[in-house]
Structure formats: structure tokens, C-alpha cells
Amino acid sequence: MQRLKARLVRCIPAMLAGTAIVTFAWLAIAWGQSLHRSDSRTRLQNAAETIVQQLDRVLAEYERLSLEIESAAPAHCSPQSLEHFRRYLFGLDYLRDIGFVDTSSGVRTLVCTTALGVIDKPRPSSTPDFTLPSAVEVYAFRPVRVSERRPTMVLQTARFNALVDPNLIDGWYASSEVDEIFIGPDSQHQSFALSSAQQSSRTVSELSLCSSAQGFCIHVASNAPSAWHDLAREAGLAGFGAGSGLAIFLLGQTMFRRMRDPVLALKRAIARRELQAVYQPILRSLDGSLVGVEVLARWPGAPEQLDSPEKFVAAAEAHGLIGRLTGLMLETAVNELYDWLQRDAGRSVAINISALDLAEDSLLAMLDKYYARRGIDASQVILEITERSVASPHQAQLEQLAGQGYRIYIDDLGEGYNSLSYLHELPIHGVKISRSFISGLGLDSPKADLVRAMVDIAHKLNLVVILEGIESEFQARAALMLPSVLCQGFYYARPMSAAQLEDFRAGADCMPASTLAPAS
């Protein structure tokens, strides 16, 4: 069952990736189809407006031609008249041939044109497709004698007709997405095609538009492309959508991993001030009086990889965040303990300082900003530095800090450094003996002898000694046997908030925490 569960968990990313790919591919196809329909509609609207405008100009040109014919001599089929109208055609934009009609026999017959001259065997005119309100008869798309192979639109009145330039109609099909064009007297009656093609059954978009000036309407339609064209377009859209879905999934995966990255989480936590400070009391062994506290960082809700101070402090040092963490603890401590420190100049606050903090120039500036400028005496601030830090070339920085009045303690004395000669070479004010040695107090252990030896050496150098990590009554009683030492550990008090520190009451000697302070 556990294996199956583990396999399912491993399959989740692949399933999510597949879902994202399929979903975005489908969305891309749907979006493409919608966009194609909308774009087709817009192109049809633009094409219809262009056609109506040009047909309005065609009919206006026909009206001017009508006035010219009415003003000319009646012998329209004479060589002089035909030549006159041939010349007149050169000034027109849309009309290409003018024909004259004879109605004397009761049947309208085309007898001559500017292109053919006098017609030997005249033909009766056929019935027009429809008639406009201006009495102009319209043949939508008819073959003409000028070119039997090239039909075009013909406009006719009682005495003459004119051919619309076939290139104009061809241009409507060639320069737009229009596949079918129909013209009629209005949008309610039958309309006639402006081409020889039959209406397609694959029409995907169509609309009608009417001319308010001439009283005709056109109907335009766009047909669906071939199945192969549709397939190619949708395959391309699907590929685009699938690629986008995969990219978004990978981006989400990256962001999710970054959000779960413990180092980035630590960086965010420091920036958002989510880390908190707690304070562990430091007591004098002789009378049990409270002399100071050590500031300890806590991270509620820390990820599993950084669920202890040792882990997230090490991560901060490894990834260049220790300066920000130190600054946050310095500021938090002075904000929460300001009144507590001001009430008793003998109280101190100890803050752990990394070797990397010493390498930066910002440490002294932060101490000045948060403590000196707010009236906290420098002697009330203890900087706890590990032996590894003093083993590094930081003597100038330590002397500068000590010169400003800050007290410097060696933390975890006895670990990580083979010689204690630096105790009299550096500006050090105190030492904290490592809990790994304190664990031997009260027992018949060589560690107890080492502790006594380190206490003797420190006292000869006039250094304050703190016994850190006292957790049992045996260790506490043994600490009472050592001269002039300070005590710190769970046996006396666990780390507490600033509010709990205000209520903390030290006993007459280093007694158990249960008798000295409220539970924390």
C-alpha cells in the first residue's frame, strides 16, 4: 500500500503536466476558432462597406452618363455619336461600354455599342434581375457580347445600358476574404450572385448591408476553408496551446519549488520579521540574582529542513543572510527590552555574533543605531563570539567594538580551538564554557576537572565566566562550588518572551526553575 501511494505521489507531477498540456491545447483551439470567427466577421463587414460604397459610385457615374446622353443628339448609333461616347468613357472610372436600345418595335433591342459599333443582328434585351427605385434596371452578372467569356454587371434604362468594369467585381473577390457576393433590391427579397459560382454549403460567416442612397442591398459570405486547412490550423493552435501549457506548468513548478526552498523561505521570514526573539536568564551563582539574558532566535512555522536555530543560523551564514538575521535580533531585542535595561544599568543583553558579522562594516553601525543612539550603555551589550571567530583575523574589528565599550564574550569555550593563548591577546571580557564540558559537573568525570581548570584560567585573566547548559540538580550544586561564576540553563529557566521576563523572579541561590519562575 505504501509503495502504491509513493508511486502515485511520484506520478502527480506528470499527471498535472499532462492536464495542463491538454487543457491549454483545447483552450488554444477554442480561442483560435473564436478569433477566426470574429476576424472573419470584421473582414466581411469591411468588405461589405467597401462594395456598397463602390456600387454607390458606380450608380452615381451611371446617372451622370444618363444626363450626358439626354443632352446629346438623338442619333446615338451614328459614327459621330459613338465616337463621342467612346471618348466620354475615357473619363469614367467604372463603366466600360455604352449600348443604345431601340424600343420602336415594342421590344427593347440593343442596336449598337461603343465597343461593337452597329450590331448586324440585334438581340432583344432579357428581363433584368431587379429594378432600383431610380428606375435603373440591374443585371447582376450576365455574359455580354463584348466578351462572352467574361460576365459582368449591366445597368440599363429605357434608352441605353452600360457595362460595369469586370475588374471591379473581380477585385472584390481577390482583395478580401469574401467568397460569395449577392445583390438585390432589399434584404427581404431574392438576391442575385455577382459570380458564376453556386452558393456554398460551407458558409461560416455572412452578413447583409444596404445602400441608403441607391436602394440596393448586398449579401456577403465567407466559406469555411478546406478540411486540411482547418486541420492544419487547429494542429498549430493545439501545438501552441500545449507548449504554453507545458511552459506554465514548468513555471509553476519552478515557483512552487522556490516557495518551498528553505533558504528562500528564511529570506522571506527575515524580511517579513517572522523570526522572534526569546530570552534566557543568566544568574549569579552566589546569590541567584538576575544579571542578564541571552537573546535566542526562534522561527515559528519553519520548514522541516530548518526547524531548529542551529539549522537556520547555519543556513543564514552559508547563504549570506546572517547580517540580516543579526540586525533583526538586535532591533527586536532593544525594542522589547528597552525599559527592562533602562531600569537597571547592571543588566545586560547578550547577542550571538557570527564571524561573518565581524567581517562586515555594518555591525558597529547597527549597534550604534539600535543601542547607543537610544541611550543604552554599551557595557550593557554583550557580543558572544565563537572561538572560530576569534581564530579568524578579526582582531581589529574586536578592538574597535571593545573600544566603543561593548563587551565581548567567547561562546562555547573549549570547542574548535586548540590553544587558549588568545584569551590574553584579544580584548575579551568573558567566556561561556561549552555545555559539552558542563555535562560532566557533579559527576566523577574528567570534564569536571577541565571546567575547574578553565574557570581558574579565566579568573586569572579577570574574565567573567558563564556556565552554560546547566540542566540537572547535580550540575547546579557543582556550580555553587565554583567561585564567582554565572549560571545559565534549563534548570533555572527556559527561554521566555519579554513579557515573561518582566515577571521572572530570581531566587536566593541557583534553585530549580520551578521555584523561581512561572512555567514558560
C-alpha positions, 0 to 999 in steps of 0.5 A: 500500500505504501509503495502504491501511494509513493508511486502515485505521489511520484506520478502527480507531477506528470499527471498535472503536466499532462492536464495542463498540456491538454487543457491549454491545447483545447483552450488554444483551439477554442480561442483560435476558432473564436478569433477566426470567427470574429476576424472573419466577421470584421473582414466581411463587414469591411468588405461589405462597406467597401462594395456598397460604397463602390456600387454607390459610385458606380450608380452615381457615374451611371446617372451622370452618363444618363444626363450626358446622353439626354443632352446629346443628339438623338442619333446615338448609333451614328459614327459621330455619336459613338465616337463621342461616347467612346471618348466620354468613357475615357473619363469614367472610372467604372463603366466600360461600354455604352449600348443604345436600345431601340424600343420602336418595335415594342421590344427593347433591342440593343442596336449598337455599342461603343465597343461593337459599333452597329450590331448586324443582328440585334438581340432583344434585351432579357428581363433584368434581375431587379429594378432600383427605385431610380428606375435603373434596371440591374443585371447582376452578372450576365455574359455580354457580347463584348466578351462572352467569356467574361460576365459582368454587371449591366445597368440599363434604362429605357434608352441605353445600358452600360457595362460595369468594369469586370475588374471591379467585381473581380477585385472584390473577390481577390482583395478580401476574404469574401467568397460569395457576393449577392445583390438585390433590391432589399434584404427581404427579397431574392438576391442575385450572385455577382459570380458564376459560382453556386452558393456554398454549403460551407458558409461560416460567416455572412452578413447583409448591408444596404445602400441608403442612397441607391436602394440596393442591398448586398449579401456577403459570405465567407466559406469555411476553408478546406478540411486540411486547412482547418486541420492544419490550423487547429494542429498549430493552435493545439501545438501552441496551446500545449507548449504554453501549457507545458511552459506554465506548468514548468513555471509553476513548478519552478515557483512552487519549488522556490516557495518551498526552498528553505533558504528562500523561505528564511529570506522571506521570514527575515524580511517579513520579521517572522523570526522572534526573539526569546530570552534566557536568564543568566544568574549569579551563582552566589546569590541567584540574582538576575544579571542578564539574558541571552537573546535566542532566535526562534522561527515559528512555522519553519520548514522541516529542513530548518526547524531548529536555530542551529539549522537556520543560523547555519543556513543564514551564514552559508547563504549570506543572510546572517547580517540580516538575521543579526540586525533583526535580533538586535532591533527586536531585542532593544525594542522589547527590552528597552525599559527592562535595561533602562531600569537597571544599568547592571543588566545586560543583553547578550547577542550571538555574533557570527564571524561573518558579522565581524567581517562586515562594516555594518555591525558597529553601525547597527549597534550604534543605531539600535543601542547607543543612539537610544541611550543604552550603555554599551557595557550593557551589550554583550557580543558572544563570539565563537572561538572560530571567530576569534581564530579568524583575523578579526582582531581589529574589528574586536578592538574597535567594538571593545573600544566603543565599550561593548563587551565581548564574550567567547561562546562555547569555550573549549570547542574548535580551538586548540590553544587558549593563548588568545584569551590574553591577546584579544580584548575579551571580557568573558567566556561561556564554557561549552555545555559539552564540558558542563555535562560532566559537573557533579559527576566523577568525570574528567570534564569536571576537572577541565571546567575547574581548570578553565574557570581558574584560567579565566579568573586569572585573566579577570574574565567573567565566566558563564556556565552554560547548559546547566540542566540537572540538580547535580550540575547546579550544586557543582556550580555553587562550588565554583567561585564567582561564576554565572549560571545559565540553563534549563534548570533555572529557566527556559527561554521566555518572551519579554513579557515573561521576563518582566515577571521572572523572579530570581531566587536566593541561590541557583534553585530549580526553575520551578521555584523561581519562575512561572512555567514558560 
